[in-house]
């Protein structure tokens, strides 16, 4: 579908036009205007709507043609048939983001509109993101076309993750949750029906994008399997790529068709393609969330040996179970280390893997256990902290951070619980220590760092 | 191991003794005294410690023997060897809760202490909960021996769930989380090393306990497989029983041994036993949490047909995928219903299953979709609510509740997101509508209601 390969102008536009601009606060186009200002877009913003001369004191053009400037990105927030009408006479637009629904996902009438759209833009050489999407959220070039008001969906600070998604709702969910947890992103592209620009074009751009350290994909389908595997294979040599495949089963496959018009194909084919391309596959929204959180802080590791340190037996066992389910190795400590630990830790402690410090634990016991364990050949450590034991204190946060920074191994904190626990989790996160709230999610995060489920 | 079968006095004691009582706030015994007062235990509380004459103005006895009353439950919060010393001369105690660690889980020396403990209590006919446990949290008879201060672990209000667990840390995690979400319980027993009273005795009691509507089990091992299956089989005829088996894999099995001294046995044997007994098996802490949450509100259903209504395509597809993975049926609507829906819903909507109301959704669209869908033969409905779409409002909470109450089908709300979403979730929960924060957890909850994974 792609006309050229360069889509980088979408991520560094000098001029943006909002087509269908409106002074009505609830309108998506109005939300987008506000968002572009809030995020601090530095280029020119042109408003287009024949109904208005001015919107909020800014000049409003009757048509795109009336603007005496080249438009890098025109954002269309109009009913589907109007999008076509507005695009037909256009000569000065490089790329369009069409957030409007009402195309291929809508059956025959919509499919015809989408065919027409495709024909127009191919003829004119305009690149398209969408339709039926949220568009771009970009903390680097400061673009935000996500038309959900900020009181309903918080915005993310800058970070190294970039996310590509067919589903707008996935983007909405993960953006809102990650923002609440203080995680940052570089660029997010929600491309919906993917009439033109899709995952492969974006991957191709992000591969060499310095702002992007990790790429996360939500996939219902890919448009060109061979090209996808080719580009993804090159991409995974440069930075980690994580993917979730949605629409695996019958009902999901069917729903995906009416969602973004995607033909899902057999899940097994996707699994094989991911594997071939070196993509780390995760399961569902939970897997994607865990991956985003852990890769926001840590890079991939070479091996798959996990050390577990806990102050609760049951949570330690659960982490160990899940780690082994996911193909990680929970190997025991050497006899020498066990002896050293037994001499330093209180008698209740169990010096296996997990190292169980029990409810008698002190802050210092965690340090002793970790310093002994991390001298061995572990790749990742999961530290379970239940805050019930009376002798552990807030100082534990700094102590764990110090150990992590000294030994330079990814440390995943697992801390299930309620209000007190969540308050402590904020402290961990302020120090750059990601916290996971279930034994299973901590293990899933470790599996991502080890390159995914085996 | 059981001496008699009646353990009901643990759940309706007239007198409690705290052995090892202390005026020092950090001591477990002091926390327990405070907890018994806070929860409003109505019987007599006796304090025992030869070091003190009075603690906080209350008389303190030198020994249990000095108390001129029969003690229904004596709580021991003392070092393991001292527990044995104190129990030896005792004649007026029916049951003991020994929270102290330092027994079987501690290797040879501890194992000898535990043997001694067992011998003493068998001779005297005293029933034991523990050692190495949190004991009992009971909102019916108002007992709380969980020795974790309330600022670190919130307490639960009264409800119909009863939880039996070998692991104290699982109890801690789930209590704290459920309390934060406003879920209630009847009785929780953390029995740790299970020198005497275990899951089967407790099941036997809870089977006919009117306060208990649902039983949830955390199991590392069972003590007597045949008796367990026998009692559980009778129990599941009267009320739902849910279980999680922990210590499935090598590292977990090994850790369980040093945790509660449990010999786990092969996981496959447990699976078969659960199935035979009609127990609903769930996976890990996440599965257990979902089960507690959904069974706090809804009962089991006969069939396994799920209707999904969503305002986000991607989240709907994910729910459908997970439902089918778990053996639920996501069957389509009848042609008649589809036609009715198409005529009433805006054109963007997809009238499959999921019914996708898209970002153009209004509060009323949810009602239309649900009223049409619920006339068909679905057993459970999952309603995904993403709060991004501008036209849905807080009033949706009441509208959904009204539909649920009218059609009398379990309605599981799935609402992933950040701060706004969590605020709305509180409203749902105040109305008795459980909210799940990932597509996967909503589907897992539905699978529990349908009797577990197929």
Interface residues (C-beta under 8 A of the other chain):
Chain A: X26 X31 X101 X102 X105 X106 X148 X149 X151 X152 X153 X154 X165 X166 X167 X168 X169 X170 X172 X173 X176 X177 X179 X180 X218 X220 X246 X247 X248 X249 X250 X251 X252 X254 X255 X256 X258 X259 X260 X283 X284 X285 X286 X289 X308 X310 X311 X312 X313 X314 X315 X316 X317 X318 X320 X321 X322 X323 X324 X325 X330 X332 X347 X348 X350 X352 X353 X354 X356 X358 X359 X360 X386 X387 X388 X390 X391 X416 X417 X418 X419 X420 X421 X422 X438 X439 X440 X441
Chain B: X26 X31 X101 X102 X105 X106 X148 X149 X151 X152 X153 X154 X165 X166 X167 X168 X169 X170 X172 X173 X176 X177 X179 X180 X218 X220 X246 X247 X248 X249 X250 X251 X252 X254 X255 X256 X258 X259 X260 X283 X284 X285 X286 X289 X308 X310 X311 X312 X313 X314 X315 X316 X317 X318 X320 X321 X322 X323 X324 X325 X330 X332 X347 X348 X350 X352 X353 X354 X356 X358 X359 X360 X386 X387 X388 X390 X391 X416 X417 X418 X419 X420 X421 X422 X438 X439 X440 X441
